[in-house]
Amino acid sequence: MESRLLLCILLSIPAFASSDLLVTHVRNIKKRNAENDLVVNGIEIYSMKIDSKVTSRFARNVITSRAVNRGNVHKEVFFDVELPKTAFITNFSMTIDGVTYPGYIKEKEAAKQEYEKAVSKGQTAGLVKASGRKTEKFTVSVNIAAASKVTFELTYEELLKRQFGKYEMFIKVKPKQLVKDFEIDISIFEPQGITELEAEGTFITNDLQNVIKKTFSDKKGHISFKPTLDQQRTCANCSQSLLDGDFTVKYDVKRTTPDNLQIVNGYFVHFFAPTNLPQLPKNIIFVIDISGSMSGREIEQTREALLKILDDIRDDDFFNFILFGSDVHTWKEKLIKATPENLDEARKFVRGIDTEGMTNLYGGMMKGIEILNAAHEEKFVPKRSASIIIMLTDGQPNVGISNTEDIRTHVKKAIEGKYPLYNLGFGYGVDYGFLEKMALENKGLARRIYPDSDSALQLQGFYDEVSNPMLMDVELHYPENEISGLTKNSFKHFYDGSEIVVAGRFADINQNSLTVDVKGEGANDVLSFTTQQDAEQTAKAFQEQEYIFGDYIERLWAYLTIEQLLEKRTAATGEEKENLTAEVLDLSLKYKFVTPLTSMVVTKPEDYDNQAGIADKTTEAQAAPVVMQAPPLFLSRPAWYTSVDGDPHFIISVPQKEDAICFNINEKPGDVLSLINDPVTGITVNGELIGDKKANSDANSQNTYFGKLGIANKYLNLKVTVTSEKITIQNGNEKTAFTWLDSVTLQQEGLTLIINKEKNLVLSMGDGASFVIVLHQVWKKHPLHQDFLGLYTLKSHKLSEQTHGLLGQFFHPIDFTILEIHPGSDPKKPDATMIIKNKELTVTRGWQKDYRKDPKHGIDIPCWFVHNNGAGLIDGVHTDYLVSSLF
């Protein structure tokens, strides 16, 4: 008999980012053994090596970590790995006492079924995944006997992308303890020749500077970083590791011609990156969300970024600003040339940008497209100029046309493929899937702007990527009768410092030569040339066989093909999506890539008391936390929020963990609970409980729900009362009432309210948080249940640090650690130990429902459930939150 450890790692292809490699560690979750600097809780990591081989931009990375149990009892060892979002895992294996347990790539659903079979036997999850800005993380653990050794080995591949004139490999170094044999070894082989090679680290001290060994000559480059134990120490007698930070490698290649064509074993790759071209003038429209949710730091950072962008706009560029809240505002009615006088006026306009109202995204987009189209139709801008729309939003459309499918249809019809649309989603309140689909349909891309202190730099950094168009309408033509499986070969713009990559396979695998015609429109004339290459020329360039791994061009072609098919699949529907799915799955299985449609399975013998786990790698559009996959995975998380709904179930999002904590509060009908109380802004939210129509004979199992919510701002003398029947607004002595049968958009001083008939209402007070209140309706003649309400908070960071209440206390950042996952009373819901607020709590993996978009069925949200009315999680005890009335 075998027990199975199932590792399902689902990796997406997000917006093109620089290559990342995160060195991580086998970590111990118990206290240190002070007697031996190398041993933590009996576990010694005696070797950790990151070996990278890069051949013609295509990288194969192998992370190997070796540990030994120095204790006299079984110990659990963890292997944490963060790897680039752009990478595909190709292998993972564990070797325990000389016996290797390899991984196998399977179709996602088949792997899921295998996992659920293991879970049904009472085995719990053993693998966690979480996301960072540019990396994906998974963790696997294994119990090993005293004196036993374990080796973890992970392999992944990726194509390094060129930005700002260099290829970059980012390595996160964080072993968290001293490692006897620690090494990073990177070998680079580029047949065009290497012109520069850099390596640096944020943790590199003067003493460590000389530990980085860097050499390059002609086609070869090599970097080694191998610090001794003493060099790893934070001080001479310290046992903590200095290795904690970013290690970055950058390089570029010689470019004697605009392109480079390589042919190996029936496959080819074509790199195109011309240099010394004059820059195209650009026509750029900035479409900026100024709705109330952008108030505070978001709008300040947006103004800061736009002012810096104005400093970089060239004098032959044209530009304009479109602002959308409830209404649409334009700086000018047409594109304006970037003269010094106009730039000064633009700076004054940007400094005055402030927030107002709701989110008329459709109106803002269509106005921007209208102005850009008119400029071309009236020949107001140069014929040879590159047009771009950059749209920034932090929310979801709720004024004008708010149906995202309708917006996509109108935008695509208006743009007609004439120029790219770049959508920037600020934070987690956006519908990223909608933004991504709309951008991809219009030859652009979407990018998430993370809400942080560097948000302005993120915005400016994206602009820098697209601010220097050198060519437009680039076409690379290959003989149709000779080539099959061609990747994307038509590009709207070529930007300075980037690179176009096209790959394909020959219809006749024995063909060994190729002729390509390349055309693109530049600032002054049309760039047009023909390039030729044969396999013999490539073979001469690749005589250094020690740098070559397998059929690297074939794998590069498969990688690029899968990446682009997944991109197409994002916006596809119906039969087209089914065909793309089948094609991606076939390639993923053939080339053993872990993609969003495949998973990796690793089996171990029953002797090792280990767990079955599944981790889902979601796309940026899903922005889902990786969870221990019992309960089931394959779920997407809506935007990050804090909420209370149902009986009543509280959900606390923890964005830095990309996970959630949940708890219930059990009190009696008629009780009023303090949910949010902010003494600085004056905003309070209280909720009154109702019960079922007939009381349960068991008083301890009485179901309660929120039947009435009171939202107030004492400084504005404003009160809003919401029940399942009506919404009442009291402003001073004036009262206004609506029913749930109304469809209303109301704006008055300090208040914006939208009622979506019989579904929900959206409410914002001043510059504070926004709230979504969901109406749950049941059959009026139901013998037991009655209508009730759910509350969801958005933009909770708008409230002060003094905010409290059952929900409000969690508007401040919290952190937790999950340890010792083990079977619970329900085999599908493992228990674990949670370390939070310096307390150890027993928690259970479970679900709660998000009803914002579907009040009837909801969406399952995985979370760690804290028992006993949130005891140990909430401040004080739950009865501390009982108040006398709604206001």
N, C-alpha and C positions, 0 to 999 in steps of 0.2 A: 504493500500500500504506500501511496505517496500523498503527502500534503503539499499544497501548491501555494507558492507566493507569486501572486500575479501583479506585475507592474505594468500599468497601462499609461503610457506617456503620450499625450496627444499634443503635437506641436503645430502652431499656426504660422502663417506667413504674414507678418504685419508690414507696416510701412517700412521702406528701405532704410535701415539703420546701419551704422558701422558694425563690423564684426565684433562680437564679444566672446570672451572666454573667461569663465569664472572658475578660478581655482578654489576648491572648497575642501572639506575636511571630514574625517571621521570624528564625530564629536561624542563626548561623554556627557550624559545628562545628570550625573551625580557630582558630589563635591570632590575636590582635588585631593590626591594623595601627596601630601607635602614632602614625604620622604624621598620622592624620586621625581625630578623635574619632567621626565619623559613619560611618566605613568599617571594616568587620570582614572581613578576608580578601578585600578587594576588593568586598564587597557593602555597599551603603548602603540602609538603610530610610529613605526620605525622607518617607513618609506612613503613618500608622496612625490609622484612625478607627473608632469604635464608635458606630453610630447606632441608637438605640432609639426606637420609637414605641409607646406604650401607649394603647390605646383600650378603655375599659371592662374593665380588667384584662387584656386580651389584648394580648400584646407581640409585635412583630416586630422582630428585632434583626439588623442587618447589620454584619459585621466586614469592613473593607477594609484590606488592607496592600499597599503599593507599594514595590518595591525595584528597584535598578539595579545592574548589574555594572560597577563602576568599574575592574576589572582588565583585563588584556589577553589572558586565556584564558577558556575556559568555566568557570563556577562553579556549584556546587550551592546552591540556596536552599531553606530549610525554612520551612514555615508550620505552626506549632503552635497548636491551638485547644482550649481546654477550655470546655465548655458544660454547661448544667444537665442532669442526668439526666431532668428532667421535660420537656425540650424535644424538638421534632421538627425536624430539618434539612429545609429546603424547597428549598435551592439551594446549589450550590457551583460556582464557575467560576474559570478561570485565563485571564488575558489576557496573551499574550506578544507584544511588539512590535506591539500594536494588534489582534491577532487573538484573539478570545475562543473558548475551548473550554468549552462549558456542560456541566453535569451532567444526567443523565437518571435518573429513578427507575424501577427495575425490580424485579420479583419476585425474592426472595432467591435462589432456586435458579437462575434464569436468569442472574443476575449472577455467581453462583458458577461456573457452567459457562463463562461468558465469561472469567472470571479464570483458570480452569484451562487454558483454551485458550491464553491468553497465556503462562502459566507453562510450558506444554509447548514453547513456542518459545524457552525459555531466559531469559525475562525474569523478574526477581525482584521482591520486594515493595518498595513505595515508600511504604507508609502504616502507621503504628503507632497503636494506640489503647490507652489505659490509663484506669483509673478512680480517682477520688478519693472522698471521702465523699459529696460532693454533685454532683460534676462528672464528665463523660466527656471524654476527650481523644483527638484524632487528629492525626496529623502527615502532611503530604504534602510531597514535595520535587520540585524541577524543576531541570534543568541549563539555564542560559541563557548565550548567547554574550557576548563582551566588548561592553560598551556597550548590551546589551539590557536592556529593562525587563520586569518581570512584575508583574501585579496579581492578588492572591488576593481573592476575595469569597465570604463564607459568610453565608447567611441561615438563621435558624431562628425558630420561633414557639413560644409557650407561654402558658398561662394562669397569671397570678400568683395564688397562693393566699394567703389571709389567715390570719395567726397572731398571737396576742397583740394583736389590734386594729390590725394594720398589714399592708400589702402590702410585700414586701421584694424588692429586686433586689441581688444580691451580685455584685460585679465584682472579679475577681482581676487586678490590674495587675502585669505583669511583662515588660516588653519586653526586658530584659537588655542594652539598649544605648540610647544617645541617639538620639532620633528627631526630625528637624527639625520635622515637623508632626504632633504627637500630639494627639488630641482624643477626648473622650467627650461625646456629645451625646444627652440623653434628653428627649423630649417626652411629656407625659402629658395625656390628655384624658379627663375623667370627667364625664358629663352630670349626675351627682348633685351635683357640686361637690367641691372638694378642701379638706379642713380642716387638714391639716398635711403638710409635706414636709421631709424631712431628708436630708442627704448628709454622709458622713464617710468618712475613710480612715485605716487604721492607719499609713500612711506619711506622712500629712499633717503637715508641720512648721508652725511658726508662719508661716514665709514663704509656704508653699503654701496656708494657710487661705483667704487672699483670692482664690486662683486659682479656687476653687469658686464658680461663679456660680449662685445659686438664686433662682428667682422662682415665685410661684403666685398666681393670682387667679381666684376663681370656679371655672370648669371646667378651666382650663389650668394646667399646671405645667411648668417647664423647668429643667434642670440642665446646666451646661456645665463641663467641666474641660479646660483647654487651656494647659498649662504651656509656657513658652519653653524653649529649650535650656539656658540658664543655670539656670532653675528646676528642671530635671531633674537637675542635677549633684549628686553627694553632697557636693562642696565646690567652692569657686570655680575651682580649677584641675584638678579631677578629671574623668576621662572616663567614670566609672561612673555609672549611672542610679540616682537616688533612688526611682524609681517601682517599688516592689517591696512589694506588700501587698494589703490588701482595701479595696475602695471599695464602700460600702453606701448604697443609696437606700431610704428607707422613706416611705410615705404612707398616708393614709386618706381616706375620702370622707364627705360629709354624709349623715346618716340621719334625715331628718324623718319617714319612715315605716319600718316593719319591712322592707320589700322594695322592689325596683326592677325593673320589667319593660320590656324594650326589644324592638322589632319592626322588622326591616329585611328587605325583599325576600323575604318568605315564610318567614323564620326568626325565632326569638325566643330571648332569654336572660333568665332570671329569677334575680336575686340576692336572697337572704334572709339577713338578719343583724339581728334585733331587738336593741334595747339596753334597759338599765335594767330588766331582769327579775330577780326574786329567784333566787338560786342554789338548785338542787335539792340536798337532802341526798344523799350518795353512800354506797354500800356497796361497799367495795373489798377484794378478796382479793389478797394478794401471794403468788405461788407461786414459791419461790426454790430454785434448784439449789445444793446444798451438797456435791456430790460432790468427790472428791479433786482433780479437775482445776481446781476453783475456788479452790484454796488459794493463799495469797500475796496478790499485789496485787488479784486479782479479788474475793476475798471482802472484803478491806479496803475497796475502793472501793464494793462493794455495801452494806456496813455504813454507810459514810459517806453514801451517797445515801439510804438508808432513814431515817437519823437526821434528815437535812434534810427529808425528806418528812413525817416525824412532826411537825416544827415547823409544817408548812403545813396539816395536817389540821384541819378545822373541828370545832367541838364538837357539831354535829348529824350528823356522819358516823359510820358504823360500819366496822370494819375487822378484819382478822386476817392472820396470817402462816402459811403452810404451807411447810415445808422438806422437800426430798427429796434423799436420798443413796441408799444401798441401801434404807433404810427411810424412812418418811414420819413427820414430826414436826409437830405443830400447837402454836401458842402457846396458843390456847384452843380449846375444842370447838365454839364458836359465834362469831358476829360479836359484837364488843365495841364499845360506844359510846365515842366519843373524849372521855371526861372527862379532866380534868387528871391524876387519879390513874391512870387506865388508860394514858394516854400516857406517864407516868413509868415505869410497869411495862413498857410496850412498849419503851422506850428501853433498859432494862436487858436485856431479852430480845435485842434487836438487837445490843447490844455483845457479847453472849455467843455469837453465831452463829459456828460454826466448821465446817470441812469434814470429811466422812467418806464413805467407801465409793464406790459406783458411782452410776448415774444412773437412778433409778426415776421417770422423768418421768410415766409413765401414772398411777402411784399418787398423785403429788403433784397432778396435774391433777384427777383424779376426787375427791380429798378436798376440794379447794377448791370444786369445783362442788357437791358434796354439802352443804357448809356453807352456801353461798349459796342453794341451792334450799330447804333447810330453813328458812332465815330468812324466805323469802317465804311458804312454805307455812304456817308457824306465825304469820305476820303479826307477826314480831318487829321488822321494819323498816318505816318509813313506806310507805304505798301509793304516794305520789308521791315516789319516790327513785330515783336512777340507780345500777344495779349494774354493776360492772366487775371483770374478772379481768385482772391483769397477771402474766404468767409470764416468768421470766428463767432462761435456761440457757446453758451454754457448751459443751455436748457433745451426744451422741446417746444415746437411750434404750438401756440394756443390762441392766436388771433389770425383772422383772415382764413385762408385755406390751411388747415392744421393736419389733414390727412397726409401722412408722409408719402404714400404711393402717388397721390395726386400731385404733390409738390415735385417729386422726381420726374413725373411725366411732363409737367409744364417746363421744368428747367431744361430737360434734355431736348425738348422740341425747340426751345428758344435758343439754346447754344448751338445746336446742329453740328457739333463736332469741330467748331471753328477755333476753339481755344480751350485750355485745360482749366478745370475748377479744382481748387485745393480747399478742403474743409478742415478746419481746426476745431476740435472739441475741447472746451475748457472744463476740466474736472470730470466728475462721474455722473452729473445730472443730465448729460446728453444722451440721445439715442444714437450711439456710435455706429450701429449697424446701418441706420438710415444715412448718416453722413458718409460712411464708407461707400455704400452702394451708389449714392448720388455722385460722388467724386469719380469713382471708377467708370461710371457710365459716361462721364464727360472728360475722359483722358487725363484725369488727375489722380490724387490720392488723398486719404484722410490721415490725420495725425492727432493723437491725444496730447493736450497740453496739461501737464500734471500740476495741480494746485499746490504750489510750494513757493519758497522764497525766490527761486530762480525762474518763475513763470515768464517774466519779461524776457529773460535770456533765451528761453525756449522759443518764444514767439519770434524774436529777432533771428535766432539760429535757423528757423525754418525759412524765413524770408531770404537769408543769405544763400540757402541752397538753390533758390529759384531766381535769384536777383541778377544773374549774369547769363542770359540766353545767348548762345553763339550761332546756333542754326535752328531753323524750323523746317517742319515737314521732311524729316530725314527718312529716306527709304533705302534699304539694302536688298537688292534683287539677286536671287539665286536661281539657277536653271531649274524650272519647275519639274521637268522630266527626270532630273537627276537626284532630287532631294525629297525626302519624306520626313515627317516629324519636325518641321521647322518651328522654332520658337518665334516669339514676336519680332518682326523685322521692320515695323513702321513706328516712328516716334514723332510726336508733335513738336517737341523741343529737345535740343541738346544743350545742356548747361555747362559752363566752364568748370573744369575740375572734376567732372563726372566721367562716366564711361558707358557706352552702349555695348551690350553683350548679346550676341545671337549664336545659337547652337543648332545643330541638325544632324541627321544621319543620311547616308547615301542610300538610294534605292538599290544600288548594286554595291554590296559590302566590299567588293574588290576594287572599286573605284579609288584612285589615289591622287586626284587633282581636282581643282575647283577654281572657277572664275566668278567674281562677284562685281556687280556694278553698284556704286554708291552715289546717292544724290542727296543734296540738302541745300536749302536756300539760306544764304548768309546776308550780312548787312549790305555788302556791295555787289555781290554776284552769286551765281549758283555754283556750289561746290559739286563737282562731278568727276569721278575717276573709276578706273577698273583695277582690281587687284587679283593676283593669281597666286596659287600655292599648290605644292604637291606633297605627298606624304614623305618623300625622300628628304625634302628640305627640312620638314619638321623633325624627322628622325635624327638628322645631323645635329639639330639644336638640342636634342634630348639624349645625348650620349651619357649624361651623368645619371645612371640608372638608380643610384642609391637615393635619389630625390624623388623618384617616381613611385607612386603606389597604384598598382593595378591599371585598369582601363579608366584612367582619371577623366579623359574627355567624355567618354560614354556616361560616366556617373555625373559629370558636370551637366551634360545635356539632360539627363533624367531629373536632376535637382531643379534646373531652371524650368523644365517643362512642367513639373509638378507645381512649382511655385506659381507659375503663370496660369495654369489651369485652375488652381484654387482661387486665384484672384478673379478669374472669369466666373467661377461658380458662385462667388459672393452675391453677384447681382442677377444670376440666372434663375429661371423658374421652369417648372414643368419638365417636359421631355429634354430640353437642353441641359437642365441641371442634372437630370438622371444620367445623361450620357457623359457629362463632365465628371460626375462622381465615379462612374464605372471606370473611366480612363485613369483618373488619379489613383483609384484603388489598385488597379492592375499594375501600374508602374511602381507604386509604393511597395507592393508585395514582391514584385520581381527584383527590385533593387534593394529590398530590405531597409526601407526608410520608415521611421515612425513619423507619420503625418497625422492630420486631424481625422483621417479615416482608418488608421491602423493603430495597433497597440502591441506592446511587447510583453511576452509571458516568460517568466523564469520559474522553473520547478526545482524543488529541493526534497530530499528524502524525509520521511516522517521522523527520523531520529532528531532532527532539529526542530525544536518547538517554536516555529516561526509562523508568521501571520500571512493571510492572503489580503492583498491590497490592490486598489486600482486608483490611479490618479489621472485626471482629465486635463489635458492642456488645451485651454480654450483660446479662441481668437480674441483680439483686442475688442471686437464688437461685443462679445459676450461679457468681457470684463469680469469673469467669474472667479470666485475663490477656488483654489484647489482644495478638495476636502478628502478625508478618508472615505473611501467609497463604499461605505455601507452607512447610510442610505445611498441609493443609486446616484451616479454621477450623470454626466452628459446633460447637465442642466445649465442654463445661462442665468446669470444674476442681472437684475435690472440695475439702475444706477444706485450708488451707495446712498443709504438713508437710514433713519431711525424711525421705528413705527410701533404702534400697538393696534391690534386688530383681533377679532375673534373672541376667545373665551377667557379673559383677554390675554393674548400672547404678545409679549414684547420682543422685538428684534432689534439688536444693536449691531450695526455694521462696524467692522474694524478694518478700514481700508488698508492700513499698512500690512495687515495680515492677509488681506483679500479673503476674509472669512467673516463669520458672524457669531454672536452669542445671543441666546434667547432664554427667556424665563416667563413664568406665568405669575399672576397675582390672584389669589383666591380670597375674595371678600364678598359681603352679602349685598343683595339689591338695595339701592338707595344710598349706598356709601359713595362719597365723592373723593377721588384721588387727585393729588397734585402731580401733574405730568411735566409741566415746564414752568419755571419761575425765574425770571431774569430781572433782578432789581435795578440793573443799569438801564436797559431799554424800556422797562416797565411792562414787558410782555409776559402774560401768564396764560397757561392752558390747563384747565381742570376737566375731569370727566366723571360723569355720574353713571353708576352701574345699574343695569336692569337685569332681571332674571327671566326664566321661562314663564309662560302663562300659568303653568301649574307647577307648584313647588315639588321637588323630588322628595320622597319620603326620607331619603338619606341626606340630611342637611350638609354633610361634608362633601357631597358630590354635586352640589347645586351649580348649574351653569350660569355664569354671569357674562354680560357684554356691556359695552358702552352705548347707552341710549341717548345721552345728551352730552354735548361738549360746549364749554365756555371758553372763548378766546378773547382776551382783553389787552388793551394798552392804556395803562392808567395815565400816562403823560398826554395822550391824545383824547382822553375821556371817551374811549371807544370800546364797545362790547359787542361781540358776535356770539349769538346762541344758536347752536345747530342741533336739531333733533331729527328723527327719522321722518318727520312730517313737514318741517319748515325751517327756514333760516331767518333769524331776526337780527337786524343791525341797529344798535342804539348808539347814536352819536350825540352826546350831551342829552338833551331832552327830546331829540327827534328819533323816531323809530321807523324803520322800513322793514317790511317782511316779504319773503318770497317762499314759494313751495318748490318741491323737487320736480314739479311738472314744468317749471320755468326754465328757459335757456337764457342766461343773463350774463352780460359783461358789465361790471360796475367799477367805476373809478372815482374816488373822491379823496380828499386830503387824508393821507396816511393809510389808505386802504385800497387794495385792488382785489376784486372778487369775480370769479367766473364760475357759473353753475352750468355743468353739463347734464342736461336733463336726465333725471333718474339714474345717474351714474355716480358723479362725484362733484366736488367743488374744489377750486384752487383759490387760496387766500394768502395775500401778503400784506403785512402791516409795516408801513414806513420802509426803512432800509433793513428790517430784520428778516428773520427766517420766513420761508414760504411753507404753507401747509396744504396737504391734499387730504380731504375728508371723503371717504368712500361710503356710499350708501349700500347696505346689504338688505335686500328685500326678500321676504319669504311669502309663501301663499297665505293670504289673509285669513283663510279658514283653518290654517295649520293648528292642530290641537295643542301644540307645545311651544313652538318657536315664534319669535316676533322680530320685526325689523330692528337693525342695530347699525352702529357706525364704526369705522376704522380711521385711525389718524396716522398720517405719514408726514414726517418733517423733511424738508429739503433746505439746503443752504443753512444748516444749523450753525455753521461757523459765524454767521452774521450776529449771533447773540454773544453776550459777554462771557468772560471766563468765570463769572460768579453765578452763572445759570445752574439751577438745581432742579429737583423733581425726579420722578421715576424715569423719565426720558432725558430730561435736561442735563443730569449729571454726566451723561455719556456723550455730550457734545464736545467734551474735552478728550484729547487723545488718551487711549488706554492701550495697554499691552498685556499679552498673556503668553504662556508657554503650555503646550500640551505634551504630557509624558505618559508612559506606561499604558498604552492603549491595549485593551483586553476585552474578551467577550462579556456582554452584559446579559440581562435577563431576556432581552429580545435579541436573537442571533443576528438580526439585520441592523441592530443599533448598538455598536460597541460603546463601552464605557472608557473613561480615561481620567487622568488626574490633570487638573488645570491649575497652574500657578498664576495667580492674579492678586494684585494688591498685597503681596507678601503672604498670601493664604493658599492653602492647598484645598481645592474643591473637587468632589467627584462629579463628573459631567457625563452626559450621554449624547452621542451623535444622533441628530434627528432632523426633522424638517419643520418649518413653519410656512405659512402662505403669504404671498404678496398679492393683494387683490386690486392694486391700483388700475391695471389695464383690463382685468377680467374679474369683476366683482362676484361672478357666479362660481367660477372654478379656481381662479387664482393660479399662481406659479409657485412651485415648491422652491423654498430657499433652505439649503443645508445650513445647519448651525450647531453649535455646542450648547446643549440645554443644561441650565443651572437649576437644581431642584430647590424645593422648600421656599417658594416665594422669593427666589433670587438671593437667598441667604449667603453672605460672604461676598457677593458681587455688588449689590446695591449698598449705599451708605446706610448705616443703621439697620433698622428692621422695617418691614413693609408697612406696618401700622403707623410708622412715623409720617407717612405720606397721606394719611386721612385728613381731609379738611372739611369745614362745616358747610360750604356752599360752592356753587360754580364761580362766583365772583367775590 
